Amino acid sequence: MLIKTYKFFNQLTRQALLDSVNGYVDKSKSVTSEINKLRGKFGIKKIYRFDLGENADGFSPKINEYLRKAENQKVLFEKLNEYPNVTHIGLRQQLAEFYHIDRKNIVLSTGLDSILDLITRVFFDYNDVYLMPVPDFFLFESYSERMGGMPIFLPLSEENNFCWTEKTIHHLCDLIERFRPKIVWLSNPSNPSGQVIRPDTLEQIIKIAYDNNVFIVIDEAYGEFFKDANQSAIQFIHEYENLMVLRTFSKAYGLAGIRLGYLISSSKDIIQALLMPRNPFPVTQFALKTASLALTDQKFIQQTVVSTEYRRQKLFQDLLELKTFRFIPSTTNIFMLKNKFLTDEKLHLLLKQKGIYTSLLRITGIEKQNYLRVTIRSEEDNHFLVQKCHEIEKEIAQSINIDSYSLNYS
């Protein structure tokens, strides 16, 4: 007898399987396997990964120093058969002292994607409305849709480099009053554009949500790239209990591999609710120790922010020499890039064939604007990217039978 197994699944799982609900991805596909195919097909020795937003400076040398010492290795090995502390009290206390808040305001979990998952499971009932600016971090939409959330999109203008303006604020007020979303999602600095929301504008956004009994989640994954602490929403958490701020060790700290993110909120109810569905042991002992070491080395963070800014300005200066490419100036180690004559898929493919892997932006709000997201890497790698963009420009000129010097973006 043939059993139709899917009929035993719950409603959301059946929808994901049968209706291709957005927010679910095929975990069987691997970028690594695609890269290996590229090497074989085009004879490429090295693929440059410009797609992940990783820190080109790596992580704190303090971590290397710690791991090299035999006595520390012995301690770590002895801990392998022990469960980590379920309360994460040590790292939470360290973070609390760093931000001058109470450790009870902090929840740790397996990367920010896990935190986003927890938030949607705690807050959303089926058909609940959420609001997000577009373009913004695609996982806001993905995790919301998994729980049956209904989106309201607030468009940011390419003309304004996808920055918030007074017009955007007025539009936000109108949408919140009309649709009463349960949550407003946004990232600051923005992923993928790298734009920073001004502190006065940021507080306006938070207050509008607060006055309308709407919760707001601000993803500060790239927050270490703020020029000063006043640009962070963390300063507002005690004033607004509707506010949740997210941070991670994956970006500027260079520790994407340990999968450790955290949420900050002054609401006891939110903290308790998020802990209920969270796995009992979401963070490994090694991740806790590594993050703790990284947090003590703020000199490394300052250095990597400075070096990233130097490489970013150099790269942007070089990209300005290109005639058919356009980029959105960023404040972080990611930015958006496109070409006048090519679709995003075509540009992505041409760069892959030349050994450069970028990120396709399948994000609501910029579907036909043909941007790729690109990570700022080392000077040598960035120079390689610019070289290949020049090659693409020459190929475009040949294909339309004009002199490359006659090409122009406008």
N, C-alpha and C positions, 0 to 999 in steps of 0.2 A: 504494500500500500504506500502510495506517495503522500508524504506529509507536507503540507504547505506551511513551512516553518514560520514564514513572515507573518502569518495570521495570528501568531501568538505574541508578537511584539507589541509594544505600546504605540499609541497614535503618532507621537513625534518620530519614533524610529521608523515606522512604516512610511511616513511621509518622506523621510530622508532617503530611504531606499527606493521608493517607487516614484516619487515626484521630484527627485533631484533638488531638494531644498538647499538653497544657498547657505553657506556656513559649514558645510561638510566637504572635506577634501579626500581624495583617494590616497590613503597612506602607503599604498603599494608602490607609488611612483617615487623615484629618487632623482634629485638633481645630480647626485654623484654619478649615477649610471648614465645619465644624459651627457655629462662632461666626458666620461670615458669613451662614449660613442663619438663625440666631437673630436677627441684626440685621434682616434683611429681613422675617421672619415676624412679629416682635413690635414692630418699629419702635424697636429699642434703639440708641441712638447709641454707647454705650460698654459693653463687656463687661469686668467686673472679674475678673481671673484669680486666684482664690484656690486654685488647684489644684496649683501647681508647686513650692512650697517655696522660691521664690526670695527673695533678700535685698531687702527693700523699700528699703534704703539704697543699692542699686546696688553699685558697686565703688570701690576706692581712687582718690581724686583724683590720686594720683601717676601713674596710668596715663593719665589725660586730659592731664596736664602733659607727659608724655613724648611722647605722640602729636601734640601741637600743635606741637612744635618741628620746624622744617623739616629740620634736619640729621638728626634721628632718623627722620623719614619717609623721607628719602633712603636711609638705611642699611637700613630695612625693605624698601623697594622693590627695592633691589639684591640683597637676600637671597631674593627671590621665586623666582628661577630656580635656587636652591641647595637641595640636600637638607639637612634638619636633622641635627645631630650624633646619630648612632644610639645613643650611650651616655648622652645627656642628663646628662653629667657635671657641668655647671655648676649646674643646678637641684638635682640630687641632692646635690651638696656643700653647697649652701645649706640644703636641708632637713636634712641630716645635722648641720650646725652648730646649726640651730634646735632639733632634738630631742636633741642630744648623743649621737648614734649614729654608726656608720660608714656612709658612703654606699653601701657594698656591701650594706647591709641594705634598700635601697630599689629598688623597681621602679615605673616610670612607665608609664602607658598612657592610652588614649582614654576617660577617664571611668571611674567605678567599675563601670559595667556591663561594660566591657571586661575589667576585672580579675576580676570574678566569672566571666565566660566562661572566662578563662584558668585559673582555679582548678579549675573543673569539668572542663575538658578534660585537665588534668594529673592530677587525682586519681581521677576516677570511671571505673570499669568498669561495664558494664551490670548493673543490679540491686544496685549498692552502696547501702548504707543511709546516710542522713544524718538529722540531728536538728535541729530548730529550734523555738524557742518560737513560740506563736501568740497574738495577731497579731504579725507582724513583717514585714520588708521582702519584698514579694511576689517580687522578682527572685531571692531565694535559692531559692525553690521552682521558679521558672521555669527558671533555668539548670540546676539539678540535674535536673529532669525531661527537659530536652533530651538529657542524657547517659544517660537511663534510670535515674536515681537513685530509690531507694525511700524515701519520707518516714516519719519518726517525729515526731509533733507533741507538744510540751510545752505544754499550755494554761495561759495566764495569765488570772487571774480579773478580770472587770469589777468585782466587789465590792471588789477591792484596786487599782482603777484601772490594771490590767494591769502592776503592779509585781512584781518578784521577791520571794518570801518564803522562810522556812525550809522551808515545805512544798514550794515549787517546787524548792529545792535537793535535797531528799530524792527527789523525783520524778525529777529529772535523773539522780541517782546510779543509781536503779533502772533507768531506760531505757537508760543507757549500759552497765550491766552485763548487761542482758538482750539488747540488740540490737547492741552493739558497732558503732556507726555509724563511718563513716570520717571524717566532718566534723560538727562542731556549728557552726551558723550563728547569729549574733545581731547585732542593731544596738544601739548604745549611744552617745548617747541613742536611744531606740527610734523607729523609723519604722514605724507612724504615730502612736504614742501620745505621743511626746515625753518619756517617762520615762527617768530615769537610774538605772543600777544602782550601788549603793553600792560603793566600792572594795574593802572586805573581802569582800563577796558576789562581786564580779567575780573576785577572785583565787581564791576557792573554786571558782567555775565552771571557771576555767582549769586549776586543779590537778586537779580531778576528771577532766577530759579528759586531762591529761598522764599521770596515774597509770594510765589505761586505754588508753594509746597511741592516743588519738583527737586529731585535729587540730581546731583551733578558729579560726574566722574571725570577727573582731569589726569590724563596719562602723561607723566613727565619722564618717560623713558630716556629722553635726551636732555634731562634737566641739568646735568652737570655742565652743559654747554651754555647755561645762562651766564650773562656777564656779571650778575650779582644776585644775592639771595632774594632781593625784593621782587624778582621776576617770577618766583615760585609761588604757587597757590598754598603751600604749606603754612605760610604766615597767616592764612585766613581760617584755618581749621577750627580754632576755638570759638570764633565768632559765628560760623555757619555750620550747624550740625548736619546739613544736607550735603556737605562736601566730602568727597573721597578723592585722595591724591595717590597716584600710583608711581612707584619708582622701581628701578631694577639695577642689578649688577652686570647686565649683559652688554651695555653700550660703552660708556667712557671707562668703566672699570675693567673692561676687556675680559669678562668672565661669562660669556654666553654659554659655555659648556657646562657650568655648574647648575644652570636653570634655577635662579633665585630672584624672586621679585617680592615686593611688599606693598601693602596698602596702609595709608594713614587716614584716620578719621577720629573726630572727637565724640562721635555718637557711640555710646555703649551698646545700644540696640544693634547698630550695624555691625560692630565688631563681633558681638555674640552670635548674630545670625550667620555671618560668614564662616565662623569657626565650626558651626554645626554640620554642614555638608562637606567640609574640607577633609581630605584624607588624614588619618591620624599621624602618619609619618611622611609628610610631603617633601621634606628637605633632608638630605643626607648629612651625616656628621662632617664629612669632608667639605661639603658646600658651606656649612655654617662656619667652619674654621677658616676656609679660604676667604669668604666674604668678610669675616672679622679682621683678618690681616689686611685686606684691601682697603677697608674703611679707615684704618690707622694711617694709611699713606696718602694723605691729601696733597702732599707735594707732587706725587706722581700724577694725580688728577689735574692739578694746576698746569703741570708741564705738558700733559697730553692735550689740554684745551688750547694752550698757546701754540703748540706745534701743529695741531689740526687747523687752527686759524691761519697760520703761516702757509701751510700747504693748500688750504682752501683758496686763499687770495691769489696764490701763484697759479693754481689750476684755473680759476675763473679768468684771470688775466690772459692766460694762454687760450682759453676757449673763446674769448672775445675776438681773437684773430680769425676765427672761422666765420664764414659768410652765410652758411645755411643752417647753422645750429643756434638754438636758443636755450638758455638755462634760467632757472629761477634762483636768484641769489639766496643763500641759506646761511644760518647761524650755527649749523651743526656739522656733522661729518656725512650728511646725506644731502642730495639736491635732485631736482628734476631737470631732465634734458630731453630735447626733441630736435628733429630736423624738418625743415620746411617741405622737402620733397618726398619724405618717407613716412609711411605709417609706423606706429610704434613696433608692430610685429616685424616689419621689414628691417628697421634699424636694429632691433634686438637680434635678428637673425644674422645680419651682416657683421655686427660686433662679435657674435659667437663664432662665426667663421674665422675671425681674426684673432680669436683667443681671449675675448672679453665677455664675461657673463654679467648681464645687468638684470634689473628687476622690472618685469612687465607690470604695469599698474592697472589691474582689473578692479578699479575703484569707482563707485558711483560718483558722478559729478564731473568726471573728466574722460568719459568713454571715448570721445572722438577727438581729443586734443593731442593724442599721440606722444605723451610724455613717458619716459622711462625714469625709474629711480636709480640713482648712481651713488655709490659710496666713495668718499674721499679716502684714498689709500696713501702709500708712501710717495715721495716725489718721483722716484723712478717709475713706479706703476702709473701714476697720474700722467707722466710724460708719455708713456706707452699708449694710454687712452687717447691723448690729444693727437699723437701720430696717426693712430688708426682712424680717428675722425677726419683728419686731413686726407687720408687715403680715400675714405668714403666720399668726401667732397669732390675729389678728382674724378672718381668713378661716376658720380652724378653728372658732372660737367661733360664727360665723354658720352654718357648715355643720351644727353639732350643736345649734344654737338655744339657746345659753346666753350669758350675759354673759362677756366676755373676762376680767373680773376674777375670775370664779369658776374659771377654768382652773387646774389644778395638775398638776405633773409626777408627784407621788407617787401 
